[in-house]
Amino acid sequence: MEHETKSFVGSTSDIEQGKGVLRSTLGALHWLSEHWQAESVSSWVGSVSGQQGRIVLSGMGKSGLIAQKISSTFVSTGSPSLFMHPAEALHGDLGMVIPGDSVLLLSNSGESEEILRILPRLSRLGIPIAAITSNTNSSLGQAARWCFSYQLPDGEGCPIDLAPMASTTMQLIWGDMLAACLMSRKGFTAERFAELHPGGSLGAKLLKIKDLMHLLYPSIEITAGLIETLKSISDGKLGMAVVMDGGIFKGVISDGDIRRALEHSQNHGDNPLQLKASDILSGHPPYTIGSDRLAAEAAGMMENHKITFLVVVENTKPCGVIHIHDLLNAKVI
């Protein structure tokens, strides 16, 4: 007997419940946009940006998960941070917090037991306390020097009004707002971001030529013969050699230039062993790039001109070579 397969389509009521989360979150966002505490934020940013320690995040349950994300954002944008689980803190992990640190505690109600139990110890250590909570009059809100609050005019949006939904979104937004303010205060740059993300595609896009170029590269004088030229290219393992005339940069010789020169010699009955670097140089000027340019620009030049390397120059003098393999290895392309 064949079994019928029935597809499930949510009812209008189901969809409305989902939209309810959106309405609740939008209501909370609207409240925050009208009431967020700019002076308190500025005070906290000034305090944290001037400290030598870390920003220690803590929260219980869903707030703890949001705290971990905020801590990660701080770290990746130039502000040392760590997450401390409040329950573990009660059993020894409070030792993670040292003088010079500050803490940012998350609790929607402001009455999370584990969070409240670590407050006395933090106060005794003289650790500056900030909080993200919906209740400024809560125990946490009152204990914090800086209280970053939000309200949920339309509730969580949860169908049974119990699961954290809109509240965790608001905590996350507060964390991102604080991180953005800190980035601005510290003058965090795209270059610094690339340094902190060397293995990611975002960081790769911000790498500069000087981060990838070869400082040691094959170089010959314009009077070099064919054998010397071939040896230099072979030893350099870049498929090319820079050609100099004294201290003047004259161009480059690639594997392709040598093949074309040999073919020309054969067609004209010349002895290829008599070839000099000056005979092999191609007629067009070499493609060059500055060391402070983005590696992505080098990739674009190589693709447009169908070449595999660029000579890196400073004040018209060669200072390095960047090869397409360098861009591939760094995941620039």
N, C-alpha and C positions, 0 to 999 in steps of 0.2 A: 504494500500500500504506500503510495507516495505521500510525503508530508509537504504541506504547503508552507512556503516561507513568507512570513509577513514582515514588512518593513514597519518600523515604529516611527511615527511622526508625532512630535510633541504637540500638545493641545495649545490653544490660544492662551489658556491660563498659565501653562508652563513657560511660554515665551514671555508673558508679562512679568512673571517672577524674575526671569533673567534681566529684563529691562529695569526691574525695580532696583537691582544692584547699581545699574548705571545712573538711575535717577538719584539714588542716595549719595553716590560718590560725587556726582555733579553738584548736588546741594552742598555737600561738605567742602568741595573745592571753591564754590562761590563764597561761602562763609570765610574760608581762609584767605582768599584774595582780598577781602574787605577788612580783615581783622589781624593779619599776621603782624607780629611784633618786630618792626624794623629796628628799633633801638636796642631791644634785647638781643637780636641776632648780631648787630654790629658789636655790641659789648662782648658777646661770646667769641666771635671771630677774632677780635682784638686780643682777647685773653689766650685763646688756643694758638693763634699764629705766633705769639711771643714766647710760648713755652718750649722747653727742651724735650718733654716727654711725649707719650702717646695719647691718643684718644681711645679710651677703653669703652666699648659698647657692651650693654647687657640688657637682656629682656627674657621673659619666660614665655614658652609656648610659641604661638604665631608671632608675637612681638619679638621673640628671640631670633626667629628666622629673618625677620626684617632687619634686626640689628646686625646680623651677620652680613647681609647685603650692604648696608650702609658702611660698615667697617671696611668691607672690600673696596667700596667706592673711594673712601678716604685714602686708603693705601695706594690705589692705582692713580690717584690724582695728586700725589705728593705730600700727603699728611699721614705720618706713621700712626697705625691703629691696630687694635686687636679686639677680638670678641671674648668675653668671659661669661660662661654659663652661670647664672645666679645660684642654682642649686649646688653646683660644684664649688662655687666661691665660698659657700658655707662650710665646705669640708677641705679647705686648704688652698683653693685657687685664688683666694684674695691676695695671696702672695705675688700674683701677677701684677698687681697695682703698686706702683712705687712713687715716692715723692717726685713731683714734676709732671706726673700724668694728670689727665682730667677724665671724667666719666660722663657718658651720655646714656641715660637709662630710659628704656621704653616700657610703658605700661598704659594700656588704654584706660583702665579704671583709675590708675594711680595708686592702687591698693594691693598689688601683687605681693603675696606674703614673702616670697624669696627675695624680691627686690627690696622690700622694706627692712628685712633683717640684715642686709649688708650696709644699710645707710649709716648706722652708728660707727662702724669700723672705718668707713670712708671719711666720715667727718673727723674722727680722731686723727687720721693721717693728714688732714688738711687738704684733701683732694677736692678740687672744684667740681660741683655736681650740676649737670644740666639734665633736663627731662623732656621727653616727648610724650604727652598725655592729653586725653580729652577733658581731664578734670583738674583745673588749676587749684581747686580747693582740697584736693586729695592729700593724703600724707606725703606722697612723692612730690606733688606739685608745690607743697609748702616747704619741703626740705630743700628743693632745688634752688640754686642761685639764678639759673636761667630756666624758664619754663616755656617750652614751645608747644602751644596748645592748638587744638582743632576741635570742632564740634560736628555732630552728626544730626543736622536738623531733621532728616528723614530716616534716621536709624541706620543700621548696618546694611539694609537691603536684603538680608537673609530672610527666606520665607518663614522661618520660625524665630527670627530675631535673636539668634544665639551665636552662630558662627561668625567670627571676625571677617568682615569683607571690606566695607568702606573704611573702617578704622585702620586696617593694615595698609591700605592704599595711601591714606593720609600720613601715616608714619613714614612710609617710603618717600613720599613727596617732601616731607620735612627734611629727611636725611639728604636728599639730592639738593634741596635748596641750600642747606648748610655747606655741603661739599662745594657747590658752585661759588658761594660767597668766599670760602676759604681759598679756592683756586685763584679767584680774582685778587684777594688780599696778598697772597704769596707771589703773584705774578707767574703762575704756572703756565708754561709754554708748550707748544706742540712738540718742540725738540725734547723737552723733558719727558713728555708723554711717550715719545718714541724710545727714550732710554729705559723707561720702566716697562715697556712692552716689546722687547726685542724679538720675541717668538711669535707675535701675533700679526695678522694681516694689516691691522690699523697702524701698528708701529712701523711695519715694513714700508708703508706708503710715505712715512715721514723721515725715513733714513736719508742721509745726505751722501753725496759722492765720497767725501773724505772718510766716511764710516766703512766703505767697502773697497776703495781703490787699492791697487798694488803700489806700494812705495818703491819696491824694487822691480825694475822692468828692463827688458833688453834695450840697449842703446849702442849705436855704432856711429862712426864718423862717415861723412859723405864720401870719403876716399876709400872706404872699406871694399875689398874684393868680394866676389860671389861666395867663396868658401867661408870667409869670416862672417858674412851676412847670414848665411844658412846656419852656421854654428850658433850665432847669437839668437836667432829665432828659435832654434831647437832647444837651446838651454833655457830660454825664457819661458817656454811652454804657454805662450799667449797667442801664438800664430802671427806675430808681428815684431817689428823692432823700430824704435824711434831713431830717426836720422838727424845728426847734429853736424853743424859746420863751425867748429870751435865751440863757442857758447851760444850759437844761433840755431834755433829749431827750424829745420828745413822740411820735415814731413815724416811719413812713416812708410815702411815697406811691409807688406803682408805676404802671406803664402801665395795669394792670387797674383800679386805683382810679380813675384819671381817666376811663376808659371808663364805669365804673359811675356816677360822678358826673354825667357828661354825659347819660347815659340817664335818670337821676333828674330832672335839670333839665328835659329835654324832656317827660317824663311829667307834670310839674307846671307846665309853662308858665313856668318861670323862665329868666332870661337867664344862660347859662353863663359869660359874660364877667364876671359879678359874683361868681363862685366864688372863695373863698379856700382856702388850704391847709388851714385848720381845717375847712372843709366837705368836703374831699376825703378827709381821713384816714379810714382804715378803723377800724372799731370795736374790732377785737381788738388786743392789745398786739403790738408787732413781735417777730419772732424774732431773738434775739441769741446771741452766743457769745463766749467769752474768747479773747484772742490766744494764750494758751499751750496751748489745747486742740489736739488732733490734727486735721489736715485731714480725716481719715477720719470724725471725728465730725460735721463740718460736712456731709459728703456724706450721712451717715445722716439728719440733721435735714432736709436739703432733700428727700430722697426721701420721708420720712415725712409731711412737711407739704405736699409737692407745690409747692415754691417754688424760686426760682432764685438767691436771694441771702440773705445773713445780715449783719446789722450787727454789727461787732466792737466790744465795749465793754470799758472798764477803769474800775472804780469807777462803773458805771452811765452813763458818758459815752462817746459814740461815738469810736472812734479809727481806724476803717477799715471797709471792706466787702469781703466775699469773695463772688465770683460762681461759679455752677456751671461757667462756662467756665474759670475758674482751676483748678478741680479736674480738669477734663477735660484741660487742657493739661499739667498736672503728672502725669497718669496715675494720680491718686488714685482715679478712677472710670473 
